[in-house]
Amino acid sequence: MKVKNTVTLFEFGYITNDRKANEHDHIQVISDNAYLYLKGMCLSDERERNLLKLKSVQGMEVLQVQNYAGVLFTPDGTQLEILPKIGKNRSASKKAEEDARQSLLIMLKALKGFQHIQTSNANIVSRKMPLLEVFISQFLQSVNALVKRGLRSDYVPKEDNLAFLKGKLNVGKQLRHNFINKHKFYCEYDEFLLDRPANRLIRAALTKVNGVVRSAENQKLLQELMFVFHDVPVSLNHKHDFSLVALGRGMNHYELPLAWVKLILDGFSPQTMKGDHHAASLLFPMERVFEDYVAQSLSKTLKQTHRLKAQVQSKSLVTHEKF
């Protein structure tokens, strides 16, 4: 799916297909196809209905995004970037967007499975990139660093009817295929190739982001990496290939790229779209993100004699006297 248009808004912001909304800064206008798709999702019985709420604002029908932040795609190529509501009332909207984007990246590092996210401005110009491009950039940079350190190859069993003897002769197939062509040899041999599970998974992830990347810098690096992985087949069974990956000795430098690969191949998101079009998403429930971030921040400030437990329902942080 090619991204044709990007719309940025904050948590609990409004979207509509009503062109009259252009007069209102707090309502974003999207295409009819994108709006109808999202409206259908909102009215469905699937869990995705919790992402949006149908409302009427100033006489217009609108959809209000709920307490999720991230990226949501629609089948017509519209990309919604939803940012945390932090600082959304500031007058400099672009600065507010950049600050909210950076704050989300910092908080996501506390979320399980996202500790590999980089937040340093020296790493990428993340404050000026849409959120999806930030993630794609970090994935591509991790693969580029892997390539510079060297891709691991492996011996792959092969069979072929050759003009010369290589490896071991398969007598049964030799008689079957070369009864007349006696100058041929049906051989079994091992070839040292890049065709191994970790490389196939990376190639599959590179192929997937090829449809959504928009940044010229990311596009350039992606094409360079696609050339490097040209002879590596795409993984056709992600789950099986992940089960074959062993990040032991000599494979530690694969850990970061494969963390990104898992996110990308799992559909970009912990919140997966189940609609007819299976639109990809990268959406994070902000209550969970904020709670995990606060818990991690508090645990760092505690003395070694104390230990913090999150979400303990039998305990309260504050109690009030009864009057």
N, C-alpha and C positions, 0 to 999 in steps of 0.2 A: 504494500500500500504506500503510495507516494503522498507525502505531506504537501498540501497545496496552500494551506492558510493556517496561521497560528493566532489564537486569541488568548490573551492573558487576563485573568481576573483573580480575585481573592476569595477565600472561604466565604460562604454565604452570599456570594455575588450573584447577579442575575444575568441570564441570557435569554434572547428571544429572536424570532425571525421577523418581527414587526419593525419595518423601516422607520416608523415614527420614533423609535427608541434612540435614534442617532442624536436626538436633541437632549438626551439625558446621559451624563457622564457615567452614572453608576449602573447602566444597563448595557451589556455588550450584544451586538447584533451578529448572528451567524446565519449561514445559508439555510434555506428551507429544508433541504435533505438532511442536514446535520441536526436541525431542530426537531424534525419529525422522528428521526431515529432516537434521539435522546428522550423525547416525550414518550415514545413507545416503551422505552426501557423504564422510564419513571412509572408508567401505568401497568407494568407487567407484574407477575407474581414472583419473579425471581428476586434474589437478594439485592440486585443492582438498583432496585427501586429506592433503596435507602440513600443512594448517592445524590438524588435530585428530588426536589419537591415542586409540584405545579402550583403556581400562585397567580394572583392578579395584582399588578402594581400600576397605579395611575391609569387605570382603564385598559391596560395591556396584559395579555396572557404571557407569563414568563416562567422560566424554570430557575429555581434557586439551588445552586450547588450547596451541599451540606458540609459537614465537618471532615472533609477529606482534602488532602493537598497532593499535587503531583500532576500527571499528564493523562489525558483521556483522548483517544482517537475516535473518529466517526468514519463510516465507510466511504464518504465522499472526499476524504483527505483533509478534513478539518482537525486541527490539533488544539485542544483546550489545555492551557497551562494554568493550574489552580494553585495559588500560593497561600501560605498561612496569612491570617488576618493581621499579623504583626505590622504595625505602622501604616495600615492602608489609608488612614485619614490624613496623612501628611500631604502638604501641598505639592511637593515634587513627586509626581506619581512614579516616574522612572527610578528615582532614588529609592522610593518605597519598595518597588518591585525587586530591585537589586538586593536591598537589605533583607527582605522577606525570603528571597531565594537562598541567600547565604545562611540565614538563620535556620532554614529547613535542612540544609546540608549538614550543618553542625549538629542539629538534633538527631538526624538520621543515623549518625555514627553510633548512637546509643542503642539503636534498634538491632535486634538479633539478625544476623545475616547481612548487615550493611556496615560493619565496622571498617571495611576496606575503602570506604568513600574518602576521598581527599578533599580537604576544605581550604588548603593553602592557596592564596592568590598567586603565589609564585609557580604553582603547579599548572594552573590554567586561568584564563580570564573568566572565571565562572560567574562573576558578578554581572557580566554583560551578556552572558549566554542564556538562552531559554533552558529550562531545567533538563529537558530530554537531551539537548546537545551537550550539557555538562556530563551526563552519564555516558553518552557515546564517546565523548572526548577522553574520559578517564579509561574507558574500556580500550580504546584504540591505543592510548599511550602505554597501557600495561602490556598489550600485545607487542607493540613496537620495542619496548624494553626487553621482552622475552626473545624477540628475533635477534636483537643485538647480542644477547647472551648465548644464543644458539638453540635452535630447535632440536629436540631429541628424535632420533630415528629408531626404527626397530626392524627386526627380521620378520618379513612377511612371507608365508608359504605361497608358492606360485606353481601353476601347471601350464605348460605350453608345448606346442609342437614346433620344435626348432630345427634349424639346418645344421646344428652342431650339438654335441652332447654336453649338457650342463647339469650338475647335481646328480640325481639318481634317475635311471631309466625306469619308467613305468611299463613293465613288460606287457601287462594285459591291454592297456590302451595303445601300446606300440603295435601290437598285432591287429587291433581293431581299426586303427586309423592309418597305419602305414604298411599294410600288407602289400600294397602296390608301390607306394612312394617310399622305397627303402632308403632313400637319401635323407629322410627326416627322422628325428628322434623325439619321442614324446617324453618330456622330462618333468621331474618334480625337483624344485630347488627353492632355496630361501634367498630373498632379495632385501637388501638394507634400504628401507624406504621411510619417508615421513608419515606414511599411512599407519598411524597409531591412534587410539581412542582420543587422547587429549587434543591432538592436532585436528582430528575430524570435528570435534566439538567446537573448537575455535573457528574453523572454516565455516561451520553452520551458523555461528553467531555473526561472523563478518557478513555473510550472505543476507542474514535477516536485517541487520541495521542498514544495509545498502539501500533499502526501500524508504527509509525515513530520515536519513541524515540530510541536513540542509546547509550547515556551515561549510564554506569553501575550504577552510583549513582541515576540517574533518573529512571532507570528501577526498581531498588530495591524499591524506594519510591512509584512508581506507583503500583507495585504489593501489597504493604502493604495497599494502599488506595483502590485498587480494592477489597481487602478482606473486608475492612470496609463497602464498598458500595455493597457488594455481594447481599444482600436482597432487594436492591433498583432497581426497573425496569428502563430500559433505556427510556428516553423521546422519544416518537415516533412523537411528533408534537412540535418542538422547539418554534415556534412562539406562539402557544397557551399556552404552559407552561410558557413562559416569561410573557405573559399577565396576568397570574394568580399570579405572584410573587409580593409580597408587602413587600418592605424593610423598614418596620416600626419598632415599638418597639419590641425589642427582636430578630430582624433579621438583625441588622446593620453589624454584623460580616460576613454576607453572601455577602456583597457588592463587596469586592475585588475578591473573587473566581468567582462570577457571571460575573464580567467584563471580566475576562479571558475566561470564558465559552462562552460568546457571540462571542468573537473573534474567538475562535476555531471552534464553530459550524457554524459560518457564512462562513467557508471555509478558515480560517487562514488569510483572506486578505481583504483590501479595493479594491483590483484589482483581480477580480475573473475570472478564466479561463472558457471560453465558448466552448472550443474545444470538439471533439468527446469523449475524454477520461476524460474531466472535471478534469484535473490535478490541485491539490491544489497549492496555492501560498501565499506568504506573502511579497507583493511588495509595496513599497512606492515611489510615485513620488518625487524626491529629491527637485525640485523647491518648491513644497508646503511645504515639511518638513522644508527646510531652511528658507523660508519666514515666516512660523509660529514661528520658533525658534527665528529669528531675531526680529520679532514683539514683542514676549513675553519678550525677553531680554531688548529691548529698553523701553518697558512700565515699567519695574521694576526700570529703572534709572531715569525716568521722575519725576519731582516734582508733588506734589498733585494738583497743579493748572493747570497741563497739562494732556491731555488725548490723547492717540495714537489711530488712526484709520488705519487699514491695508487695502491695495488694494483700495485706493480712486483714481479713474482714472482721476478726475478733477484736481488733485494736483500733483506737481512734487517735488521731494526731492532736486534736483539741477537744476538751470537754467544757461545758458551760454549767454554771450553778443554776439550779432551778429556783425560780422566784415564785 
